[in-house]
Amino acid sequence: MSNDIDRELAKILALDNELRDAEASEKRKQEAAVAAAVIEWDSRVEKVLLPAIEPLAAMLKGAGWTCDIERTPHGFKVAAFRGDMVVYGSRDRPSLSFELQKGKDSVALHEGTPSGVRFDSKSLGVSVEPDVVKKRIVEFVSKMALK
């Protein structure tokens, strides 16, 4: 009976070790994916996305809007407004930010307009195309134009 108990415990411990190894391996894979996403996102923001949205900022400024593009630690923020517009319930200026989510390989959007604040749960991938970003900026501005 003692041998049966010993074997049963050894079997349980071996299975436990396998599960822990699999969890550790998965965690390492996730950490590597996040590290790669940080590198890809930082490069993409600087080399692709910011240059792609400069013409939109110029168009807004030419139309009398204030438009500032700011690099943030985890992405970038586009502030666009006319006159004394502020975010609902705040003194902040309307803005749309694209930020790499901490510990993840996805980009979240945070939008503040005179009509409200919203966090977009439909996150974008770090390889988001410039046209997608430009479309989101146009949608953001449309919420404030003609109002």
Buried (B, 14 or more C-beta within 10 A) or exposed (E): EEEEEEEEEEEEEEEEEEEEEEEEEEEEEEEEEBEEBBEBBBEBBEEBBBEBBEEBBEEBEEEEBBBBBEEEEBBBBBBBBBEEBBBEEEEEBBBBBBBBBEEBBBBBBBBBBBEEBEEBEEBBEBEBBBEEBBEBBEEBBEBBEEE
